Amino acid sequence: MEENWKDYYHKGLAAFLTVAMCILFFFLIFRFSQIGAYVKMIMRILRPFAFGAVIAYLLSPLCNHFERYLADVTNLERRPKALAMKLKKLYAGASIFFSLFLFCFVIYVLVAMVVAQVLSSITTLTEALPGYVLTITGWLEGMINEEMAPVLNYLEQYSEDIINWIQGFAKTQLLPNINSLMSGSSVSLLTFLMAAKDLVIGLIVAVYFMNSRRLFGRQAKMVVYALFPPKDHLKEGQMQPADWILKEVDIINEYLGGFIKGKLLDSLIIGLICMVFTSIVNIPYAVLISVVIGVTNIIPFFGPFIGAIPAAVLILIVSPVKCVYFIIFILILQQFDGNILGPKILGNTTHLSSFWVLFAILLFGGLFGIVGMVIGVPVFAFFYQLAREWILGRLKKQQLKKEKKEAAERAFL
């Protein structure tokens, strides 16, 4: 009787899941826009938790370092058990405070440097603008006098038509769209304020994440072991499903954590090198340009060029000669970072060739924007690792000769 009940239960569950999947597939095909709107709404609601999770993930190694340091300084292991437990909780809270304080201090310093440099740059540009206008005017007058006489004749001949077209454009296109432009500016300001609010809430959420990170880790392991119970009669060398999943999670954590921490250190060094060079050569807006170069360097491959383009335009306005010096310096700096500094700091974190790095950046950047360009390389490296393990496992079962096995392993290094 009990076996019949279990049989009916499994059949009913299978039928229910089949119907549910069919309904879900229907909505994915024919109601994709509505589902996308709900997903975006949920993501917008949970955005502070995402900010908090990212901040906690980045600061957890620093928090662990503070805890170990405090425990070593006070000889926590030699204390009585009751006192050690109280001190451990105290050290955990102090470590979280120090980590968040250091994070906020670094953000404040960067923002203060950028804002001060932007204000100084605006002042400098405002003061130098009349000179730029006179220079450009003289250049245009010389060009017009020498080469633009036919154009002037054309403008004089059709000046009335051109004026009528400009007036019509202003009445039909420009003026009606002023309200939409103003509303767009208001929306942008509101979006910035909402992002700032989410970031503040994310800092509070990060405290809870960091305080409960070990508890969440133990709970996640228990969930994995509950969903994937041990299997009997496994072949020699095979891992239990839960152990394999936890091992792969450790691998992606190693890839992602090592890549992000190494890239942050690499970008800091690149920004300092850029600041030293721009200060020695007396390039204008040295601090602002160095911060931009350092921040955009977090993006692999394209980062230095993304930051160099607006920086070069700023320098070009003031001094074209120094702009040439800066472009040459950026090319040399990118080669130094890509071939010497980056590999030295990151080591063998991703095990990806240059082709797959470029592929990962373009793919994840197209799907998720700037965030995808940053995390695309370690995430793709994880899937590459899974494919590597599967292929090598399949080749191992085929009883290949030793030379072919070694060649296959070298192909996926």
Number of C-alpha atoms within 10 A of each C-alpha: 6 7 8 9 10 11 12 12 12 12 12 12 12 12 12 12 12 12 12 12 12 12 11 12 13 12 14 14 10 10 12 13 12 12 14 12 11 12 12 12 12 11 13 14 12 14 17 23 21 18 21 25 20 16 21 26 17 16 19 20 14 18 24 16 14 19 20 16 14 18 16 11 8 11 11 17 10 8 12 9 11 8 10 16 13 11 17 16 13 12 19 19 17 16 24 24 14 14 24 21 12 14 15 13 12 12 12 12 11 16 13 12 14 19 13 14 17 15 11 14 16 12 12 14 16 12 11 13 14 11 12 15 11 11 12 12 12 12 11 13 13 12 12 14 10 9 11 14 12 10 11 14 11 11 13 11 11 11 13 11 11 13 11 11 12 11 13 12 12 13 12 10 11 13 11 11 13 11 11 11 12 11 12 12 12 12 12 12 12 12 12 12 12 12 16 13 12 21 19 15 16 23 22 16 20 27 20 15 21 25 19 11 16 11 11 13 11 10 12 13 15 13 12 15 17 11 11 14 11 14 10 7 7 10 7 6 6 9 14 15 16 20 15 12 16 14 13 16 13 12 16 19 16 16 22 21 17 19 23 18 15 20 20 16 17 21 24 19 15 25 22 16 15 24 22 15 16 21 15 10 13 11 19 20 21 20 23 21 25 25 23 20 28 26 19 20 27 23 25 19 17 16 20 24 18 15 21 21 12 14 22 20 13 18 20 16 13 18 14 14 10 18 20 14 14 22 16 11 15 19 14 12 17 20 13 13 21 14 11 11 17 20 14 13 17 18 13 13 18 22 17 19 11 10 8 15 20 17 15 23 24 17 17 20 18 12 13 13 13 15 12 19 24 24 21 26 26 25 19 22 22 22 13 17 20 12 13 17 14 12 14 14 11 11 15 13 8 9 10 11 9 9 8 12 16 11 10 16 14 9 9 16 11
